[in-house]
């Protein structure tokens, strides 16, 4: 019997700056496909047609004011901010630790500095709209999505290579 890999600790980096001790929570991007129902003549029911990747968003929260994040607000490039999540996932049956890294590039769509109340904890929350996503486990790239350059690599296979070739890109 095996036990699951559980996140035991993490760090978040913003443009190379470590947020160790400041980042309290990270919601990694949900990978969602844009799907639509299709039912043609002679079909007994609909099938889902895959229309590509939905928008990617990373949410992150901090224990207090983050000046460096304020300075990134309104950046003009779609990939002007890079965030890197480094997580240690451990199995309690074997003790084995997996190094999980998620790198995203994008720009902040929302910065919520929280409620100002003397003597109480302030939660500084940020949402980052991502145009690039890469998931690496133990040094092996599992998924890489580059929305602007039409790249979608899963398990070493570029699933959009034929489409790029077909449109001359």
PyMOL commands that set and color helices and strands:
alter all, ss='L'
color gray80, all
select helices_A, chain A and resi 67-70+161-166
alter helices_A, ss='H'
color red, helices_A
select strands_A, chain A and resi 5-14+17-18+23-27+33-38+47-53+56-62+81-91+97-112+124-137+140-146+151-154+157-158
alter strands_A, ss='S'
color yellow, strands_A
deselect
rebuild
show_as cartoon
